[in-house]
Amino acid sequence: MKYYGRRVAFYAVTLWAAVSLNFFIPRMLPGDPAQILLGKLARNGDVTPAVQKNVELILGGSHEPLWNQYWAYLDNIVHGNLGISVSKYPEPVWDLIKDALPWTLCLVGSATIIAFAIGIVGGAWIGWKRGSAWDHVIPFTAFLQSVPYFWLAILLVYFLGMKAGLAPISWGWDVQTYDHPEWTWASMVDVFQHAVLPALTIILSAVGGWLVGMRNMMVSTLAEDYIVTAEAKGLRPRRVLWVYAVRNAALPSFAGFAVALAFVVSGSLVMEQVFSYPGIGKLLITAVSNADYALMQGCSCSRRSPCSS
Amino acid sequence: MSATATRPAGPLSLPSHDAYLEGLTPVLTATDVSIDYLVDPPVHAVKNVSLTLHRGEILGLAGESGCGKSTLAYGLNRLLKPPADLASGAVTFHDESGTDIDVLGLSGERLRVFRWDKISMVFQGAMNSLNPVISVKRQLFDVFRTHRPDMPRKQMLAEAQELLRMVGVDPNRLDSFAHELSGGMRQRVMIAMALALRPQVMIMDEPTTALDVVVQRGILREIMRLREQFGFAVVFITHDLPLLLEISDRIAVMLQGEIVELNTAADLYERPQHEYTRRLLASFPSLTGDRGSFIRTGETGGWPDMTDTDQRARRTGSLEVKDLVKDFRVRSGMRSSKFRAVDHVSFTLEPGKTVALVGESGSGKSTVARMIAKLEKPTSGEILLDGEPSASRGVALMRYRNDVQMVFQDPFASLNPFHTVGHHLERPIKIHHRASGREGVEAEIERLLEKVNLNPPREMADRRPHELSGGQRQRVASARALAPGARFLIADEPVSMLDVSIRLGMLNMFARLQREENLGVLYITHDLATARHFSDEILVMYRGQVVERGPSDRVILDPQHEYTKTLLAAAPNPENHGRLREEVRAELARENA
């Protein structure tokens, strides 16, 4: 009981710290949306106090002490009220996140799982056949991993999307045909096609790490006594590979996989920007460039909560 | 074809050996086997070895690390991996059915089916030869499934249970995983697995080396019993010659890839022919023979000139350990409980004396050493240096460490591979202000290296640990311990990881240092024989307590406590060669009658 109590307390403190950072960090950023708009208006003539008051009310500029704002913010969070977006006025932040989050989770989540699976199976195979030509795959994937993320994405857009025309290059669905993705076969195929390039970006840049880690673990596992024993036992090579070598060699990778899953939501920022993918990363960029505090806080909460758990 | 045929001359054709061979049928013949490691430059690990294993015989393969004994064994079962390469020779398996199998001609599926069915193996790593992620049962079933695909599951289970029962493990343990079993149990499970298909040959590569003597004795007895029951032949590989003498019918001694002597165990002991065999036999001090007869044999140069030690000889003082207790917290799941590793241990170290702390692994002897070296904090009790309570921090601790230093078990792990030998010695000299100025420090380094017989000292000081052998490293570690001007040396199993032929030399060096420097030495070991020869007093530890203490000869020759007696009975003794076999045979005869 004491153990669980300690864990729960730990998570509570972590959550509080994350939520508090979400509040304070945006307020330390330069630029206040109300001031920006008032400055623009002032260029066109006088700003009456009534206009100023209205602008401040709408854009959330507040003369309340920071402390009171903080309490009000905590109170709202507890009640699930994340506020109203300024940049997409008057959408509630919660609704915007609700629309964006599934896109990110499905795309990045499945891409991460695919990259992991390819890495484990491929790494196991390369490790098993160590010293063969397969070993040359490793430096190549390591190179792909070291290529900047956005650059890889742009290359894919240019060559596979524009030159070869293999897949659509932006948005999560065909916005000219459908208002919203529908539960029809054609629409689902369409959504899948739109996910191909972003997913490929993530897989290409992530698979190298899994591959190299798994391959090296395989090589050191294959030197273990129980592998020699299994071979001396006359077991079939397939069984030695999967039950004796891979099951042991994959353990560290699985630990790493759990960490990688936590970063699914936060890892999508650049990719979603390049592909204009309607996910949470793009929403955050919109929020930051428009100094939309409420939306920023909302996005950061949803991005950070999986990391802290 | 037997070994005698290929080598008509020399020790292999002793009359008694020929007499032994009469009436035996061969089961495995190796002819002119050569194995190379294809590295640059190539290493010839096994050179033209011919060997015949007979049905039901235990053939010992003795030699030091690197002599090629394991490589040869792996070659017999075609388990060599690149860069190892079986360059030439032939291995023939003479099956019960009368057909001869050319082992080197097997490949692919035919080789896979041959393995374990005809020749099974037990490896050294009792700890590591079981797959940690699947249960014992599944690993046993794996053997049946691949080799006996028609066997129904029920019968597999019955067979598996019977196998465990045979090796003295509770059949309920089938569902256990490797980490849930003790070292001895794991090795028993491995033997059960090796027996599963009733092979005609078992190759055992150091099967008991990682185990405590009492457990080792149990396992050996089990192997002997099963051999009597099932009649399989055993190739038993170990560096421990006394152990081989006790259990084998014949022994082959390997040196640098060649078999230099092959004879029956009794003859090898009574009339060793080869110089190396004699040296190997002399490396194991006797438990019961003359005390001190082994000192002086290994170290080059004999006893040193003692004239410059007058001033050190006047050293007095003592290191006293009083009622030392150490509790560890053991966490199992969510609960934590206390485990008493050391239970009220007291003794006194004096300059010029060696005290041996003897016990099995887990008896708490290393914890005592670590507490004295201030690497671990005692739960209660005192460590008094010259009658004063010793400090645990600050300048006073530094002064304590001036006087008390430790030599660790593993010479490979106790030196930082990045630094030269000189650097390892320079640090303590500077930290403890033993010399000043560059020349002073260098002279001191040279003096220390000469002291531990690392010659030429100047050249040695520039080397890095990977350029040194295990023995040389342990000499550096000893020099490092002496560097602060220590009066008391805590040596925790200082030779257990070294090759047998250099162990005595190493211990002789400690004995010499102890005399020259008038050191008080705490010698921690599991080896009763060397404890007897190299110490004045022996303390026997068992489960954290000192159960017996006294002058070394008295403890070894006239043990009082039950545990000491058990330990002594379990220790391999070359004088008892063949006794274990007779005991087991008598036991089985009694059971059958």
Contacts between the chains, C-beta under 8 A, distances in Angstrom:
chain1	res1	chain2	res2	distance
A	2	B	334	7.6
A	3	B	334	5.0
A	131	B	82	7.6
A	224	B	128	5.9
A	225	B	123	5.2
A	225	B	124	7.6
A	225	B	125	4.0
A	225	B	128	3.9
A	225	B	129	4.3
A	226	B	128	6.1
A	226	B	129	5.4
A	226	B	130	5.9
A	226	B	131	4.6
A	226	B	132	7.5
A	228	B	79	6.3
A	228	B	123	6.8
A	228	B	129	7.7
A	229	B	121	7.2
A	229	B	123	6.1
A	229	B	129	4.5
A	229	B	130	7.7
A	229	B	190	7.7
A	230	B	131	7.1
A	230	B	142	7.7
A	231	B	79	6.4
A	231	B	115	7.5
A	232	B	77	6.1
A	232	B	79	5.9
A	232	B	115	5.7
A	232	B	116	6.3
A	232	B	120	7.1
A	232	B	121	4.6
A	233	B	115	6.9
A	233	B	116	4.8
A	233	B	120	7.7
A	233	B	142	6.8
A	233	B	143	5.5
A	233	B	146	7.4
A	233	B	193	7.4
A	234	B	112	4.8
A	234	B	113	6.2
A	234	B	114	7.2
A	234	B	115	3.8
A	234	B	116	4.4
A	234	B	117	6.6
A	234	B	143	7.9
A	234	B	146	6.0
A	234	B	147	6.3
A	235	B	112	7.7
A	235	B	142	5.8
A	235	B	143	7.8
A	235	B	146	5.3
A	236	B	112	7.0
A	236	B	146	6.1
A	237	B	112	8.0
A	239	B	142	6.8
A	239	B	146	7.4
A	243	B	131	7.4
A	243	B	134	6.5
A	243	B	142	7.7
A	244	B	131	5.3
A	247	B	131	7.9
A	247	B	133	4.8
A	247	B	134	7.4
A	248	B	131	7.1
A	248	B	132	6.6
A	248	B	133	5.7
A	251	B	133	7.9
